[in-house]
């Protein structure tokens, strides 16, 4: 069974690159998708997305990304609190790779 995306969540913003982050750096919770060097996608959440991206690329982030460096931020969503972000992270992790690609590409085409 596929996960339904929670449209009623408290999402404050969406973006797909580091340059899009500047408007949201004071916020408290992010979910993000990274594209690894083997073209796989990694989903996570963080309260400091720039620091977390640096740790992934330094090889001190998630075990999954350590062997797939470098990674690139390709999508993020901003939330008011970590509970909402963690719920959304779970929803995204239930999606297939194709559904995640559509999520990424869908917002690129709107922005």
Buried (B, 14 or more C-beta within 10 A) or exposed (E): EEEEBEEEBBBBBBBBEEEBBEEBEEBBBBBBBBBBEEEEBBBBBBEEBEEBBEBBBEEEBBEBBEEBEEBBBBBBBBBBEBEBBBBBBBBBEBBEEEBBBEBBEEBEEEE
